[in-house]
Every structure is written in structure tokens, then in C-alpha cells.
Amino acid sequence: MNKMTIRDIDGQGKRVLVRVDFNVPFDKETGRILDDSRLRAALPTIQYLREHGARVVLCSHLGRPKGKVVEELRMSRVGVGDRLSELLGAPVHTLYHVIGPKAVEATQALKPGEVILLENVRFFPEEEANDPKMSHALAELADIYVDDAFGTAHRAHASTVGIASYLPAVAGFLMEKEIDYLDKALTNPARPFAAIIGGAKISTKIGVLRNLLSRIDCLIVGGGMASTLLKANGVDVGESLVEDDQLDTARDLMEQADEKGIPLFLPEDVVVADRIAEDALSEVASVDDIPQDMRIVDVGPDTVASFREAVEDCMTVIWNGPLGVAEYPAFAKGSLGMAEALASLNATTIVGGGETVALIHDAGLEDKFTHVSTGGGASLEYLEGKTLPGVAALMDKK
């Protein structure tokens, strides 16, 4: 990554504002954190700054308060600071403020190595509007800015882009790790290089597919978006989710893959159901024999075997998006089969996308993958070849 990092700064005695992504999943009734992976991912950066005498100010959003104070989305209500304190083995004080005199006073009172967590930054509408006044107010809390929130790097907000206009801005270790893994996969992968793309709609991943077709050796498509490709191939997919306005685009993508000599794997058999529900009636069907009154909800066992065989000799694999309606355990078997296949490979395996990452986490397979990305939309846009505003705002290496 051609951006400066926290290794390039002297944080001794300085107030360092770190934009983290602590948008953790939590139980809406109790406020209990359900998965602390995002907190753990930020630990290396926070510990490094503490060990080098920095006064650490953490800034994050939580949920979608849409510019208003939502009590259920307070950092203290969810216990983000408390859990982080346990992980750090050091006190983390959660402020009731984000900007303003009291927030400035709190940061100035910090001693080297101490950590505070600001309130939910998205309680302010000026945050997502990237308002210069908000950016300047955040900058008053620190001497140096560190962006370690890859999950928000595709958003031009006050705390991800605007603040970099007022303070020296560098990347944290998580940001560096995310960019390095994705960049190497796209520019200098060990080959063969395969991409597995799933999810509901092809329209959200056209750019990704087009960009990857010039870089990969094999493409596997599953999830709802496979239904559109199958229909474009003349398959009757029954009641399955199909983007009819994307059929020509689907045909064009398949033609591109064929012209480039890139094998494109689609489901051969599928799990179909009468509705999307855990107790739905379901069965396995060949793609050539899908019942008219049923819809595709997962890939079938033969497809999983075919997909496994397609990647078994690959040295680099990127996976983004589930192969079925994986939020329902009954329709997650295909995705789990793919996860287990990738976990057994002696290759560079990179997983991105919220649902896919959640599936890997719930299956206890995170440690079996080379890199599990913390950024859903950000990783997609990077795979699409777009410049991420949060990365572009950081200082270049000299």
C-alpha cells in the first residue's frame, strides 16, 4: 500500500484520533454484543499507539441513526467500551459526546497510553454529509488522524475523509492489511486465481464481475444472481428471484468470459422451496427441472462438488456473497460446503461481504482463511477497481 501508516508517525504524547469500525452486531433487546470480531481486528493498531505513548481517541459509528440521537445505539448501551477494555486489559472510558468543548477537554486530559471512545459519530447529520465544520470539530480532538476503518473507507464522511484535510492522516494496521491482501490478489495473485461471487442481485456486482474477468482464471457464480444468469441461458427458473432488466447484461458477461477463455461455473442442481422460510417445503432439483411454483434458495450437492473441484488446484481464491439464502440454516448448506472446501485449501483465501463473513464466523472457520475482510461494501468497491475515498485521503508514502 502506497500510503503512510502509524509506523511513519511519532505519536509520543500526541492525541491520536483513530477512526475504527465498531459497528458490531448486538441483541436489540439486551444490547449484548453478539460478535466482537471488529473490536479484535482493531487491537493491533490501538496497542501499538498505546505502547508508543500516544493518547488514543477512538471514533466509530454504530447502526444507522440517520443523524439523530438514538438511545439504543449509544456506545455505552451496547457496551462497546467495556468489551474493548476487557480485550485491551486496560480502561476505556466512553464519552457521552463526540465533538465540542467537553470532548476537547476530555482528550486534552488524556495521559500517554490512555484510551477514550467517543459517542456514536453518526448521531450528527453533518458526519455523513462530510460537513467541513464537523470535520474541523473532530480535528480539534487530536493532533494526528489514523484511519483503521476499512469498512467505511468507501464513504466520504467527515470522520473518514473530511478530517484528513485538517490533520496528518495515516493508515492503521487493519486498513493496511485489508488493502495489501486485496491489492495483491488483484495485481499479482498466485495462480490459478478463482473468484466466487454470490449474493442476491447481479446488478450490485456488475462492476466487480467486469473487473475480475480481466484478472481471474475461473469464475463461480451462486446465490440469487445465478438465477438471472441461468435464465439468460434459457433455463426456466420457476419463481426464483430474477432481474429481468439485467438479462442482456448477464448474456454479455457470459460472452466476455467465453471470449477470454475463462471457465464460468453455474449451479447444475439447486435446492428449491415453496417460500423463503425456515419451515418451507424444499427439495433438490436439477436446473433443467425446476418446478414452476418453487424458487431457488441454495445450490445443490452436485453443484457444491463441482465448485469444490473447480477450486481444488487454485492458489488464490476470493469469495464474496453467499451461494443461497444463508440466513436460514436450511438454505446455508451450499455456502457451508463451499466454506469447508476453501478452508481445506493450501492457498491464499480471501472472504468478504457481511453475510459471507458471518457464515464463516458462525461455522468457526475464520482461522482457516488467509484473510476475512471487515469491509462489505468497501471490499466490493475495491474489487470493482474503484478508488476508495477514505484511502485516497491518507498521506502518500514519500
Beta strands, then each sheet from edge to edge (+ up, - down):
strand 1: 15-19
strand 2: 55-59
strand 3: 92-94
strand 4: 115-117
strand 5: 144-147
strand 6: 169-171
strand 7: 193-197
strand 8: 218-221
strand 9: 264-265
strand 10: 269-273
strand 11: 282-286
strand 12: 295-299
strand 13: 316-320
strand 14: 348-352
strand 15: 371-372
sheet 1: 3+ 4+ 2+ 1+ 5+ 6+
sheet 2: 9+ 8+ 7+ 13+ 14+ 15+
sheet 3: 11+ 10- 12+
end
